[in-house]
Every structure is written in C-alpha cells, then in structure tokens.
Amino acid sequence: MSGTEGAAARATATVPVPVPAHGRAAGVTVRVPAKVNVQLAVGGARPDGFHDLANVFLAVSLFDEVTATPAAELKITCEGPDADQVPLDRTNLAARAAELLAARHGLSPDVHLHIKKDIPVAGGMAGGSADGAGALLACDRLWGLDSPRADLLDICAELGSDVPFSLVGGAALGVGRGERLTELPVSGTFHWVFAVADGGLSTPAVYGAFDRLNDGVDVPEPVASPALLEALRTGDTAALAATLMNDLQPAAVFLRPSLTDVLEAGTKAGALAALVSGSGPTTAFLVQDAASADAVAAALIASGTCRTARAATSPAPGAAVLA
Ligand code: C5P
C-alpha cells in the first residue's frame, strides 16, 4: 500500500469528533508543570539507542496551559515570550498527542490546541513533554472519552520518555528510558531558581556527547540514591542539596562551556547546590527559602551569564483540568 493509500484508509476509518449540542466551541484547558531531575543517573547506550536511567523527577511550579477547542482540522497556536521557538506543525508533541488519542478511538483529530507557554523551550525542563501531556488530557476531556489513567500513561510513554511524568507530577522515579514511573513520597517545599539560557540544547545531541565522553568506559547500571530519596521523603533541603546529581551535566557543559559560569554565579550568590536541569541548558539552583530564591535570581540576572532567572517551588501537581 502506498503512503497516499495508507492515509486514505486511515481517513475513512475515522469519524468526526462530536460537536457540542449547543453548537458553541466549548474549550478545555489543562495546566501542566515543568520538571527538574534531582537525580539523573544514566547507563550505557542500549541497542535501540536509548539509555537506561534512574531518573528522579520533581515537578516545579512553572506551568504551560494547553486549551483544546473543536476545529475543522488540527491546528496549533502558541503565545508566550518564547512562542517563536515552538514548532506549530505535527512535530509538536501536543499535535502528536491529539493524533495518537484520536487514532485509538477511530476519531479524526479535529482540534485547535492553544499553548500558553511559560516553561523554557528546549531547556531540559520538559516543556515539550508538558504540552504533549496537557494536550492529551485536554483532548480526552473535550472528546468525552474519560480514558483510564493507564491508557493515558501508555500514550504518554509512546510520545516520549519524559511525558508520563508531566501527567503525574509530584515526585517520581523513572526507570527504563525514564517512562516507567513509581511515584515517590515527598514532603515540605523545596525552593529553586532556574537560570534560562539563550537558545536550547538538543536532547539527542547531549546523550550523544555523553556516549563520546564515556567511550571505552564501563558505565555502571543506573540506580536511585537512597539518601536522595530520603531527603525528598523528609523534605530536607540540606540533604537534597548534598545529593543532587546529573550524569548528563558533563555532556551539557562540554557542548555549552559557558554553563560553568552560570553554575558558578548561582553558587557564589548563595545557592545551596547547582546543577544542569536534565539535558540543559537551563541550570537549577536549590536555595533555602523564598527570600534566598529572590536574591539568587537577582544575582544571576545581574551576572549577565543567563537570559533570565525564575524562582519556583516544588513539588507541583501534575497535569490538571482547570475549572
Ligand atoms: O524519549 P524522547 O523522545 O524524549 O527522547 C529524545 C532523545 O533523547 C532520544 O531520541 C535519545 O537520543 C535520547 N534519550 C536517550 N535515552 C533516554 C531518553 C532519551 O538516549 N532514556
């Protein structure tokens, strides 16, 4: 079957999504958090090119909002300071989420997805994954599907390694390529500052640099740190600061050496610990309280080593429909 015939077969197998009885474009808005990896332990490259991880995710209070409304065809729009860097075609995880969900139910993905973007783009804070999870939940509710959580998590895992966590939020350990989650107990409030860099870093490029830097090294199996899990459970900021770790940091710094200056500026300004967030180039600074967060953010901005700095707290809830 040719590609065109395949597309035609798929088109006849789908039906239009239900139109609301009152005929108005009723929308569903979902709010989704960013994440920081408080531990990102990376194993050697697998035969499929991915890496096994012990990935401790913590959701933070920077949010994107995705609004789904009925439309004649799939359309993505985006607003926010970095909106010009967001792809509006079908490579956007929000579009792929709508397509995957619709395909599962024999629907055609006729929906307008509007993304209100506040999470740094290509920054290692799972902004794209957040939009995928948000679009999935918004379309699920808009189309009246009310899918079981397990089905939504399945689709999330198909969309990307970080997408299931965007749905779940809170704190969780991700194993496999990071998509197999176990929720973690977390108490108290952790205060953070995030230094946003100019321009993103490609996640595959950072994993590629990790492989090159570890060429010939027997990379150990990734395991979660018991001391770090205990720090989350007890809400102990000092203990968390002592145990933060990111195996991708050397690779991100190798590709973007100026990150060293940002990390130093935040540490000098009084952060308890500093690390690259996920695959970067956003850097994360754990601080004692809200007042320190404001001081460290101001010092980072004044240092000129980053584009801007944002204070946030964790844990934050996962994807949620707004009333
Ligand atoms: O799963 P996701 O699409 O977010 O992954 C993007 C890329 O990051 C993958 O194509 C791969 O290069 C890299 N990756 C990896 N190991 C993981 C997760 C991601 O090598 N566990």
Residues whose N, C-alpha, C, O or C-beta is under 5 A from the ligand:
A	BS01	C5P	G49 F50 H51 L53 L159 G160 S161 D162 G176 R177 G178 T203 P204 Y207
